[in-house]
């Protein structure tokens, strides 16, 4: 009679080892069944003891890896929100835009993880989450982002088969006023805008005027280059954005559409290159400055030709 065997759930254990570069480090160890017979011991570094401090913190850091090791048996163990959050940070967050990933990381580390990290995923209840969100001293829109991120975490947990696949309970959480502003935006009159522009020096003056005329996002405005202006057609191309010195793609595909420029606005943008020399700034290289001067001449000729026609 054949004897049936199955792999037992590997909780593993944590040890400390000496490292030449980092000193004392925590390592995670477990046994892996061989295809023929017996077991092989596996080891994975967790992190330095000086950073993690305690073995409890080391277990929290390695919890998502333990689920990977026991992927077929993960439902037999209690899965906490910490495990889902850590795996999300490692696998899903790098695929997001830099600005979105930065915001999500802040929500997870500063709000969701401290409150719900140790809670088993199966014991997360919509009403408890809703009460927690009401007590937070945050803007309604931020509370809406937290609710949405919890919904995303539950979707990931079901996709990874860490919990039973079913209705996402975080969809039942209500956040009132999540789409409303807490403060009305300040709208400048024409006189106020003219006063603002008079107080600014280039390049900020030209940046403000260009932004008012085009409605560009700040990240898109900061990332503009000379090559983004098609002078023959007086068209501005929005091709990239920059946040925290990280250059990335534009937020939506519609942002890539060419934007027509008024001749006076295009001339002001072109004059920005000449203003660097007049103000004694050497931000533009000599070659770039010569190109700007040539563009200025070509542009003036283009405007004159259009007026004749």
PyMOL commands that set and color helices and strands:
alter all, ss='L'
color gray80, all
select helices_A, chain A and resi 49-52+55-69+71-76+81-95+98-116+121-123+126-135+140-159+169-172+190-198+204-214+218-222+226-228+253-256+263-278+286-308
alter helices_A, ss='H'
color red, helices_A
select strands_A, chain A and resi 13-19+23-33+39-48+229-230+235-236+241-243+246-248+259-260
alter strands_A, ss='S'
color yellow, strands_A
deselect
rebuild
show_as cartoon
